Each structure stands twice: as structure tokens, then as C-alpha cells.
Amino acid sequence: MLGGKTTPVSHTHAHGDADAGPLGTALALVVAFMAAEVALGVVAHSLALLSDAAHMLVDAVALALSVWAARLAQRPPGGRMTFGFRRAEILSAQINGLTLLLLGLAIVVEGARRLVSPPHVHGTIVVATAVAGAAVNVVALSQVARANRTSLNVEGSYRHLLTDAVAASMLAAAWPLLRRSSGILLEAAPEGVKPSEIAGALRAQAGVTDVHDLHVWEISSGFPALSAHVLVEPGDDCHRIRRELEQILRDRFAITHTTLQVDHARRGLLTIEPLRSGRRDR
């Protein structure tokens, strides 16, 4: 006997729309400033400005990827994609984590190189552009902060912009993104959720004799799911117990997408009746 709950599609679409708007605004700001930085870098013959424009290009690509993932996640399930495209946001977060890691390493290497051989800097234009860039970064950050930060996709873009203001934090920002996105892609249990604790709570319910094949994972950030095979006492009401277990999962563990197969436990091994003495062998 199967029982399940699914996250409403309209709820998913509402979050996707709310995320895509601020991310799109931040993308437009970053692209506009990147174009201005390229023009100023050419005028000032500044390799530093052109290099920073390349850095802004990486930010723009990260934001564009986040916008694409947020919109793709709004598509309803269908065909082979029975969960829709929710995990596109997780792929986006992992790519953002990898680019943060690579950028952090590149900055460390470049910083060491410049300590050995300091370049000549055209001060006035570079400083003015840096101040303007910091202002654009703050505005873009404020836009991304309006989106749903519980989404790894949004958090990846936020950390990209945040680490522009504090470059040394790139490596520290990359690790949580990579760890959490990898955990979701590998279908690990959500952070803070202990499968053994869930199994114990289900087994403690009256009428339940055993719980096995328990799986807890995340479809996307903030979308946990669970499936399990539950055995109950012979003669007990399977439907009632399933509803009670679903209520426990909702109230105690905030898991609403569940698939519980509930069956009666066997009373014992089947017995073989002895042959009657009057029965003739054939």
C-alpha cells in the first residue's frame, strides 16, 4: 500500500520567479559595469582593469547560470523527468563552487607573482574604477540577497559577489557550496537529518513492527524526500498507520514528500498439514 505527498508545483514556480528577478537585475548590473571596465582599461592601457573585467565576466557567467537554473527549475515534471528540473539549481551551485575554488587559487598565485615583480599601476583611473566597482558590487549583492538564500543556486551567486569584496574568502566560500551540492547529487540525507533517528521514531509508533529500506535524500535544496518499507502487526489498519507516520514525518522532521509501503508482518512460518491416513497415494 503506497502513500505519498508531493510539493505543490505552484509553490515551486513562485520561488523560481522570485529568485530569477533579483538574479537578473544583478546580472544586468555586472554586465554593464564589465563593459565600462573594458572601455576604461583600453583607454588607460591598464592590464589590471582588463583583468578585473575578466573576473567580472566570470561573475556574469555565474549569475547567468543561476538565472538559467532558476527558470529551468520552474518547469513541471513530465516524461522522463519525473521530478522536473529542480536539480539544475544544484548543478549551478556546484559549478559556482568550482569557479570560486579556481579563482581563489588563481588569486593566490597572482598575488605571489606580483609580490616578486610588482606591476606599474595607473593610479587615478584604477582607483576610481575600483570604487565604482565596489558600489556596483554592493547593489548587486543587495539584489541577490532579496532572493531565496536557502536555495544553493542563489547562495552560489551571492558568494560569488560577496567574495569580490573580500577576495581572501573565496576558498572558504567554495567548500560549503561544493560539500552541500555534492551531498545532494550523491543523494545523501539532508544536513541535520539523521536517518537512524527517523527510523527509530517510525518504529516507536504503535502497531509498527519494523522499518527497513529507509532512504532519505534531497531532490533540491529545501526539498527533502523519503521512502521506506514499513511492517505492521497482522490485522492492524495499514492506511491509518501510514497516515500517522506521515504526520510524524511532517511535524518532527519537516519531510512532506514521502512514499511509504506499508504491509502486514507475517505471523510465522507456514505449516504443512500432514496427509490424512485415509488418503490414497497416486
N, C-alpha and C positions, 0 to 999 in steps of 0.2 A: 504494500500500500504506500503510495507516494504522496508527499505533501511538500509544497514549496511556495516561496514568496519571491517576487521579483521587485527590484527598484523601479518605480514608475518612470516611463520614458520621458514624460513631460518634465519631470524633476531634473533628469539628466540634461535635457535640452536647455532648461532655464540656466543651469550652471554654465553650460558651454557658451551660451550667448553672453552671460555676464563676464566671463573670462576673456572672450575674444575681443570685446570692445576696448577695454583698457590696454590689452596687449597690442592691439592695432594702433592705438594712439601713441604708445611708447615707441613702436616700430617706426612710425612716421617721423617722430622727433629725432630718433637716432639716425635715420637715413638722411634727413635734411642737414643735420649737423655734419655728418660724414662728408657730404658733397661740399659743404662750405670749407671743411678742413682740408680737403684735397685741393681746392682752389687756392686757399691761403698758403698751403705747403708749396705749391708750384710758384706762387708769387714771391714767397720769402726764401725759396730754394732751401726749404727745411726738410731734411730727411726725417727728423723727429716727428713733424706734423703728419707727413705722409705715412710713417709707421703707425702713428696713433690712429690715422684714418683706416688703416688696415685692421687695427684692433677693433675699431667701431664696426667695420664690416662683419667681423666675427659676431659681435653683439647683435647686429642686424639680422644675420642668418639665424642666430639662436632665437630671436624674437619671432622671426618669420616662421620658423619651425614650430614654435609654441602656438602661434595663431592657427597654423595649418592643423596641428594636432587637436586644438580645442574645437575647431569646426568639424574635423573628421569624427571626433568623439560624439558629436550630436546625431550622427546617422543611426537610424534604428536598426536593431538586429534583423538579419534576413539572410537567406541562403545558407552558405557555409559559415558565415559569421554570426553564430548564434548568440554571442554576447555583444554584437556590434563591433565598434572600433574603439572601445574605451582604452585599450592598452596602447593606442597610438600616443597618448599622453605620457605613458611610462617610457616608451622608446624615445620620445623627445627629451624627457628628463635625463635619461641615460646619456644621450648624445651631448646634452648641455654639461653634464658632469665630466665627460671625457674631454670636451673642449676646455673646460676650466682647468682640468689637470694639466693638459698640454700647454695652455697659456701660462699657467703658473711656473712650470718648468722652464719655458722659453724666457720668461721674465728674469728668473734666477740666473740663467746662463747669460742673457744680455746684460744684466746688471754687473755680473762679474767681469764681462768683457770691457764694459765702459769704465770700470774702476781701473783696469790696466791701461786702457787707452781712451781717455775722456774725449768726446767729440766736441767740435765747436758749435755753439748754440746761438741762434739769432734771438736774443732775449725778448724784445718787446712783443713781437707778433706771437711768439711761442707762449709767453706768459698770458697774454690777452686771450689767446685761443684756449689755453688750459682753463682759465677762469670761466669762459663761456661754456666749455665742455662740462665743467663741474656743475654749472647751473642746469644745463640740458639733462645731465645725468640725474640730478635731484628731481626734476619734473617727471622724467621717465619713470624713476623709481616710485614716485607718488602715484602714477597711473597704474603700474603693475601691482602696487600694494592694495589697490581697490579691488582687484580680482580675488578669487578664492585661493588663499595661500595654503589651504590643506591639500590642494592639487599639486602633485610633484611637478607637473608640467609648468604651472605658474611659478612654483618655488624655484625651478631651474632658471627661468628668465630673471626672476628677482635677484638671485645670487649672482648671475652674470653682471647685472647692472651694479649691484652693491659692491662687488669686488673691483669694479673700475675705480671706485672712490678709495678703496683700500686694497691695493694690489696684492699685498702680502697674504691676504686671507683667501686667495684663490685655491690653494692646495687644501686648506681646511674646509672650504665650501664644497669642493669636489667630492670628498669622501662620503658625506652623508647622502648626497644625491646618488652616487654610484651604489652605495650599500643598499639603500631602500629600493631603488629601481631594480637592481639585480635580484633582491629578495622577492619582489612581485613577479618578475619574469620567471623565476625558478619556482613560483607558487609556494613560497614559504608562508607560514602563518603570519597574520598582521602583527606589527610590533605591539607589544603589550598584551598580546593574547596568547595564553598557554593552552594548547590542545589537551594536555593532561587534566587541567582544571575543568575544562568544558566536559570532557568525558566523565569526570567524577561527578559533576553536577547533574548530568543526564542519568547516570547510573543510580544516583541517590533518589530519583523520582519514584514514587510509589508505583509498583507494577512492573518496573523495568528490571530485567534480569541480566542484561548485558548490552554493551555498545561496542561495536567494532567497525573496521573500515571507515574510521573517522578522518575526514580531510577538511582542513580549514585553510583558505587562501584568499587572496585579493584579486578581483578582476582588474581593478584600477585603484588609485588612491582614494580611500573613503568608501570603497565598495567591496566589503568582505562577503565571502560565501562559505557555505558549509554543506557537507553531505555526510551521511552516516547510516549504518545498518543497526537498527535497534530491535532487540528481542524482549518481549513482554510475557507475563505469566499467561499460561493457557486459559482461555475463557475471558480475559480482560478485553476492554474496548480499545482496539488499536487506534481508532480515529480520535477518541478522547485523549489518550495518552500522547499522540502525536501533536495535538493542539496545545497540550500543556507544555510539552518540550519546546515547541516553537515559541511559546510565551517566555519561557526561561531564557532562551537564546536571545530574544529581543530585549528583555528587561535587564538581564545581567551582563550580557556580552555585546549588545548593540549589533547583533547579526540578524538581518531580516531576510536575506536571500538564502533559504535553506531547502535541502532535499533530504527528507528522512524516509527511509524504507523501514516500516515497522511490521514485524512478523511475530507470530506466537512461537514461543520456545517449545521444543518437543518434550513430552512428558517423560520419555525414556526410550530405550531401545524397543523396537517392535518385537513381539513374541510370536513364536511359531506354534500353532496348535498341534498337538500330537494326533496322529492318524487314529480314527476310530477303529476299534477291534473288528467291527463287522464289515469294514470296507475292504473290497477285494482289489488286489493289485492287478493292473492290466499289463 
